[in-house]
């Protein structure tokens, strides 16, 4: 079921009957009292159905990162998206409902008329078998990006967050017994793009509520959030120095948008010390793998991290 070894398998999410339901390749991470679910995209029908069940139980639905090819060509791509997998299951069963662990039935999936080059939104119609007249609508959002060198740039991070906000279930639409603040966020390997988006959204919430008000607090806030992910999910959580630069740049821009006086972009003449931003990736690299390093393209633009002290996340 899994392609990575999770640090704490006892923290994986179970769905269905408490204590007895199947586990999915995902973890619930709690930071500052907020719950986030992150996981690896399902590879077969059973795991796909269980991920849908988690989206139903949370009331929040699912957000899935997919490749550009899978996003554009759907069923013609080797790597199938959840939307394609679910539609194929419905077609194979001649549109009979898809049973979700006995409690719920998925009756249909429809694409909303708001697709874009990088995002699509689907509505999953689900019936509660304990209350057949009670129908739920669960969002499934798909973001397609070419993950060059395993890197999401700052603009893609912010754009993915906006896509997620655009298509979240209304607060009153479904119950949210898991007190989960965002949909389940999935990516191919399960520790890169979803980790970056989860971390970005958590720090954005801290910026919005005034907990993070300047760059010093931004640097301080990043470490416990990433450490939590690495302790529970994977040691690769936000996996490289280059990715941290992009994540920091996106957050610095958000900080500047909220309060322009609080964040100051790096000027062309800034000292090397003022531009230093480092991530200790020695303990997070795969065996024999050299992690991506910042290059000229990564280090250009107004969102370059401006820090006097180094960020060391181990």
N, C-alpha and C positions, 0 to 999 in steps of 0.2 A: 504493500500500500504506500510506502514512503520511499522517497529518494534521499532523504537526509536523516541523520541521526539526531533526534531531538535531545536537548540537554535533560529535560525533565518530562519523561513520558507519562508520569503520574499526573501531569497538569494538562493533558490533552482534553479536548472538549468531548463530552458524551452527549448524544441526542436521544430523544425518545424517553422511555421510562427511566426515571432517576436511578442511577446506580446499576441499571441493567441494559440500557440502550447501547447501540454500537458507538464506537469512538471514531471521530474523523481526524484527519491529519491537520489539526489546528489547535491553537492555544488561546485561552483567554488571558490577556495581560491587563493588569490593573495598575494605573499610575495616577496619582493625585485623586484617588477615589473614583476614577472613570475606567470603565471596562471596554477593552478593544479585543476583537476576535480576528486573528490572522492565521492564514493557512496556505497549504499547497493545493493548487487546482486539482480536481478529481480526474482520475485516469480511466475510470470504468463506470458502468451504469449504477452499480450499487453505491459507490462512494458519491456519485453525482446526486443521487436521490437523498442521501444522508446530509449533504451540504445544503440542499434545498430545505430539508427539515430544520436545520439549524437557523436558516433565514426566516422560516416560519415561526419557530419558537422564540426567536429574539424580537420578532416584529419589525426587523430592520432590513431584511433582504440580503442581497449579495452584491459585491463589487468585485469584478474579475479583470485583472490585467491579462491581455493576450498579445500574441505577436501581431505585427502589422499584417502579415499574410493571412492569418486566421481571422483577423478582424474584417479584412476586405473581401475575402473569398469564401468564408464560412465553411460549408460542407465540402468544398473542393480543397481545403487545406488538410494536411496530414494531422496537425494538432487541432483537435476539435474543441470548440468553445463549449461552455455549459449550455448556452442557448441552442446550439446545434445538437448536442447530445440529447437534450430534453425533447426537442422537436422530433428527432429520429425515434425516440422511445414512444412518443405519442402516435407517430405514423405506423410504427411496427405493431402497436396494439390497436390499430384502427380507431384511434382517438379515444380509446377507453381510458379512464383515469389511471394515473400512475400512483400506486399506493406508497405512502411514506410512513413506513414502520407501523402500519395499522391504524394510526390515529387520524392522519390526514390523507387527502387525495388531490393530486395535481391534475386539474381538468383541462387546462389550456395554457399556452404561452403565446403572447402576441407582442410584436415589436411596435413601440410607440412611434409616431410620426415626428420624431425629433432627432433623427440620427445625424451624425456629423462625421467628418473625416476621421476623427480619432475617438469618437464615443457613440455608443448606442444604448438605448434603454428598452427593456422588455418588462412586461407585466405578467406575473405568474398568478393564475387564478387557482386558489386552493380551497377545498371544502373540508370543514371539520366534521369527521364522521360521527362524532358524538352529538353534533348539532347540524344535521344535513342542510338546514336552511341557512346556516351561517357560512358565508363565503368571504374569503380573505383575498386581498390583492397585495402581492409581494413584489417589490422591484428587483430586477436583475440588471445591473449596469455593467457594460463592457467597455474597456478602454484599450485601444490598440496602439502600441508603440514599438518601434524598432529598438531593441534594447542593445544598442551598440556598446561593445566593451563593458557590458553589464552596468550601464550608467544611465540614469534618468537625469536630464539636466533640470536646472531650476525652473524653467518655464513649464516643462512637462509635469513636474511635481505640483506646481500651483494649479495647472490646468486639470490634472486628475482630481485634485481636491474639489475644484469647482464642478466637475462632472458628478462627483459623488453628492455634493450638496443639491444639485439641480434635481436629482432623481431619488432622494431619500423618501421613504414613506412618511406621509403627514403624521404628526404626533398622535392624532386622534384616530387614525385609520386602523391600527392594530395594537393590541396590547403588547407591552414590552417587558415580560416578566423577568428577563435576564438583566435588565437595567444596562443594556449595551448601548453605547452612545453613537455607534456607527454600524453600518452593515459589516458582515464578515468580509474581510479583504483578502483576496486570493491572488497568488502569482505562481508562475511556473515552478520555480524551485521552492518557493515558500518562505524565503527569508530576505529577499532583496527589495523589489519594488513595493511589496506590501509593508515591509518594515519601514521604508522611507516615508510612505504615505501616512502610515499610522503615527510615526514620530512627528512628522510635519503638522498633522492635525492636532495632536496633543499640545505641541508648543504654541500653535496658533491660538488655541483655547486659553492658554496661559497668558498670551499677549492680550487677548480680548478682555480677560478678567482683571488685567493689571498686575498679575503676578510677575510677568516678565516685562520690564519697562525699558531696559537698555541692553547694550551688547554684553556687558559683564553678566547680567542675569540670564541672558540667552545662552551663553556658553555654559553657565552653571546648570541650567535646566536640561541641556542636551544629555549630559552624562548619565543621570539616574534613569532617564527614559530608555536610553540605548542599553545601559547595563541590565535593566530589567528584562528587555527583550533577549539579550544574550544569555542571561541566566536561565530563562524559561524556554525560549524558542530555539535558538541556535547561536553558536559563537560567531556566525557569519552575519548576524543581524546588523544592518547598515554596514556593508561588508568591505568597504575600501576607503582609502584616504580621499580619492577623487570623488566618491559619492558623498562623503561628508562635506566636502567643499560645496557641492551643488545644493545639498540640503541646507547648509548654513546660509548660503547665498539667498535661497528662496525665503528663508525665515528672516534674514536681515532686511530684505525688501518689504516683507509683511510688516516688520517692526517699524520701518520708515513710513509705510503707508498709513499706519495707525497714528503714529506720532513722529513726523519728520524730524523733530528736534532730537529724538532719542537715538537715531541711528545715523552715522556719517559714513558715506561711501568712501572707499579708498581713492585718494587723488593719485594722478600719475607719478607724482614725486614722493609718494609715501615710502618710508624706510622699509627695508626687507623685514625688520623685526615686527613692524606694525602689520605686515601682510602675512605673517606666519600663521598657518593653521595646520595642525598635524593630527593624524589619527594613528595610533600605534596598532598596526595590523599584524604584527608578528604572530600573535596568538590566534588570529582569526582566519589566516590563509589556509586554503586546502593544502593537503600534502603535495609538495612539489609544485604548487601553483604560485606564480608571482602576481600579486594583486595589481589592479590598474593604478597608475600613478597620474597625478595632475599633469596636464600638458598645456601648451600655449592656448588652445581653444578653451579649455576649462577655466583658465586664469584671466580671461578677458571679460570686460563688461562692468557695468556699475554695481553688480551684485557681488563683486569679489569680497570675501570675508575680510573684515578689518578688525584685527585683534592684536593687542600688545602681547598677551600671554598665549602660549601654545595650548591647544585643546589636546589632552592626552586621554583617550578612552581605551582602557585595556580590558 
